[in-house]
Amino acid sequence: MVANPWILTAHLVGLVLWLGTLLVLSRLLVFHARQPEHDQGLLGFLRRLYFGACVPGGVLTIVAGLLMLHGVGGALGGPGETLRHYFAPRQADGTPSFWYVTFHVKLVAVLLLWLCDLHLYRQIVHLQRGTTPPVWPLAALTGVVTTIVALLLVWLPLGALGVPMPRQIGYAVGLPAGAAAFAAVWKLPAGRARFAALHGCIAALMVLILVVIVARPFAGGVPV
């Protein structure tokens, strides 16, 4: 699959801007929670940073990604060919398709990052209003992210080693881990602990996306 270099560059620039801003914003919220009194000036800066960098980066990432997904400027002969390329579990020779697995992993990770993005903005709005934000969205996000990361950490090595039913074993480990993460975040006290959990959730998704893009651990016959 050969993407248009200009669209791919825009996609990567938007991704760096979006992920970097998310990571910085969540870390600044941890710093803010450590202060004895709310700093409205800092909260105003966080709001401007969100709309000035985070939102444009996210929009650029998603728009450029959709353009590549639909084959705009690509070399596969049109949207239909590009979509079939991504959604085909196996290649013509019968081997597992690297793009099939990584596309779905990236799609789920970006969806979760978008939810983290919205949750982070809600945190800023609640702090500016002096209200207490609900904890269940963060608990749910942390549980899902933990489940996915634990699943992949178990599934990939077991699949590469030829252990039977690697994905099923991964779910058996990932689901309890996600439930434990949900319960742990639900019981966190208000303040910096919850912001630290959000920061860790975003960082884990960033690492997952970077591994998928750079390391390509899903190639090489891992069962899909």
N, C-alpha and C positions, 0 to 999 in steps of 0.2 A: 504494500500500500504506500503510494507516494502522494503526500499532501502538498498543496500549494505552499511554497516557502514563506510567502508574505502572510498568509493566514495562520500558518503554524507559528511564525514569529510573534504575531499579535496574540495568539493563544498563550504562548509561553510568557510573554511580557505581562499579560493580564493575570496569569496564574501566580507569578512571582509577586506582583503588586497586591493581589487579593490575599494570598496566604500570608505574606509578610505583614500586612496591615492587621489581619486577624490575630496573628501571634502577638504583635506589639500591643494592640488594644486590650487583649485579654490579660497580658502581663501588667499593663498600666492599671487595670482594674484591681489587680492584687495589690499593687502599690497604694492605690487610693484607699482600699479597705483597711490598710494599716494606719492610716492617719486618724488622729483623735476626732477630728471634725471633717465634715464633707467639704471638699474644695470645689466650689462651683466653677471656678476658673478652669480647673483641670477637666471637669466634666464637660464644659463647653468646648475645650480643645478636643476631647475624645469624640464628641459629636461631629465637629468639623472634620476631623480626620476620617471618621466613618464615611461621611458623605463625599469627602474630597478625594479619597484614595480607595477605600474598601469597596464602595458601591461601583465606581467606574471599573476597578479591576475585576470584580465579579461579573459585571455585565460583559466586558470585553472577553473574558475567559469563556463564558457560556455561549455568546454569539459566535465567536470564532470556532469553538468546538462543534456547534451545530452546523456551521458552514462546511467544516471538514467532514462531518458525519454524512452530510448530504452530497458529498462529492464535488463541491464547488471548486473549480480550478484544479481538481485532482487528475490522476492518470488512470482511473479505472473505468472510464466510459460512462459516467453519469451516476445520479443518486441511487438508482436501483442496484447497480453493481457494488457500490460502496457499502450500502446497508447489508447486502448479502455477504459481503466479505467480513463484516464485523459480527454478523449473527450466525455464521457457519461454525458449528462446534469443531469440525474437522476439515483439514485441507484435502485437496484432490487425491493425494496419495494415502489418505486415511489416518495420518498423524494428527494429534490434537493441535488445534489452532491457537497460537499465542494470542492473537488479537481478540478471539472470542472471550477468553478468560479475563484478560486485562481490561477489555472494554467494560465488562460488567462490574469489575472491581472498582474501576475509576468512576463509573456512573453512580454506584452506590456511595462511594466516598465523597463525590462532589455534592450529591444530594444531602448527605449528612453535614458537610461543611456549610451548605446554604442554610440548613436549620440552625447550626451553630452561629452563623452570621446574624440571623434574625433574633436568636436568643440573646446574643451579645448586645444588639441594639436595644432590646427590651430592658436589659439590665441597666444600660445608661439612662434610658427614659425614667425608669423607676427610681434610680438614684437622684436624678434631677428633681423629681417630684417629691422625694422623701418618703416613698412608699416601699413596702417589702415585696420583692418579686417572688412569684411562685417557684418552688423548687422542683416540681415534677418534670418540667421540660428538660432541665439539665440532667436529672436522674435517668430519664428515658434515653437521652442522647448518649450518656456515658455507658449505659447498659448495652445499647446497640453497638457502639464503637468497640467496647470490650469484647462482645460476642464475635464480631467480625475479625478483629485482630487475633483473638485466641484461636478461632477456627482456622485461619490461614497459617498461623504458626505451627499448628498440629498437622493440618492437612498436607501442606507442601512437603515437609520432611518425610512423613509417612508415605506419601505418594511416590516420592523420589526413591525411597528404599524398597518399594514394592510391597508394602504391608497391605493386606486385604482391607477393603472398606475404609480408606483413609478419611474420606469426607464425613462418613457417619461418625467415626471416632472424633473428628474435629468438632462436629455439632455436640457430641456428648460432653466435650470439654468446654466448648464455647458458651453454650446456653447457661450452664450453672455459673460460669465466670461472669457473664453479663448480668444475671440475676443478682449475684453478690455485689457487683459494681452499682447496680440500681439501688440496692438496699443501703450500701455504704454512703452514697451521695445523698440519699433521702434523709439520712440521719446527721449529715454534716451541719454544724452550726452556721448561722448566717454570717456573711462577711468573707474574709479572704480565703477561707477553706473552699468555699463554693466557686469563687473566681479562679482559684488554683486548679480545681477540677475541670472547669471549662477550658483553661489554658492547656492542661494536659490532654483533654479530648481533642482540641484543635491540633496540637503537636503530633498526636498519634495518627490522625488522618493525614497530616502533611507527610509524615514519614512513610505511610502506606502508599501515597500517591507517588512520592519520589522513588520508592523501591520499584513500583510498577513501571515507571517511565525509564529509569536508569538501569536497574539491575536485571530486569526481565527474568524473575525467578520462576515464572509459570511455563516457560518453554522447556522443551526436553522431555516430553512424554508424560507430564504430570496428568493424572486422570482428571477429566472434566465431567 
